[in-house]
Amino acid sequence: IFALTSMSQELVQKRVELVLKGLGKDASAYPLPIENKPSKINGSLSNYIDHTLLRPTASASEIIKICAEAKEHNFRAVCVHGSRAKIALNELKGTSISVAVVVGFPLGSATPAAKAAEAAELVKLGVHELDMVINQGLLIEGDYQAVYEDIRAVKAAAGEKVILKVILETAVLSPEQVIDGSVLTVLAGAEFVKTSTGFSTRGAILDDVKLMKAAVGSRAEIKAAGGVRSYQDAVAMIEAGATRIGTSSGVALLKGQPTASY
């Protein structure tokens, strides 16, 4: 189980101060220290899984199949592209399974207005959750205001009832930038910070989740996406602080079968 080291606490404090300065906010906007409690899996792993199919060539029948799998195994959500949202909503009508849809995917480089418009259309369709991709270039440059406004625009379109997850793409970020993105996610009002799209050089690793947890504590939830190859990997991510696991191999994970896919 993850325990904060004094070094990681100091790093988080420095980065929080830097982000707040960049936004022109005082320390009261993000009080320190950040409370971190040990995590453990609660109930079945299926309760944590966002069953995912984001391959651009996926057919309607494949979307229907993952929805059937989600119902059979009682997964937490199904995650698809916007063009397939109607199918997922229809297939999962009357269940407790959420429909999550990606926004600005997979690069995150669209304008805030374009992402907000995409989000607004999806909210109108009735989706329950949005997984947006952060503008990584702006984050790496340290343009905190622009990143903050990007997330805020999508959250404004999502409204209070639709959960917003913010994908950082940790594979291309330094530890400092992972902290910065996590803090900005909380300040901008999103409910989740998420590791990866599954379309970069790697997916989630345990250190990503630990660092995110150090940065957000209980102020946001964490989704580990991609890189979860086994049941044991999934449990380790949850014990490090993840409350969702994004994977296209949820069925295999539940059966204890290793997988090489997203």
ABEGO torsion letter per residue (X at the ends): XBBBBAAAAAAAAAAAAAAAAAAGBBAAABBOBBBBBBBBBBEBAAAABBBBBABAABBAAAAAAAAAAAAAAGBABBBBBAAAAAAAAAAABGBABBBBBBBGOAAGABBAAAAAAAAAAAAAAGBABBBBBBBAAAAAAGBAAAAAAAAAAAAAAAEAABBBBBBAGAAABBAAAAAAAAAAAAAAGBABBBABAGABABBBBAAAAAAAAAAAEAABBBBBBEGBABAAAAAAAAAAGBABBBBAAAAAAAAGBBBABX
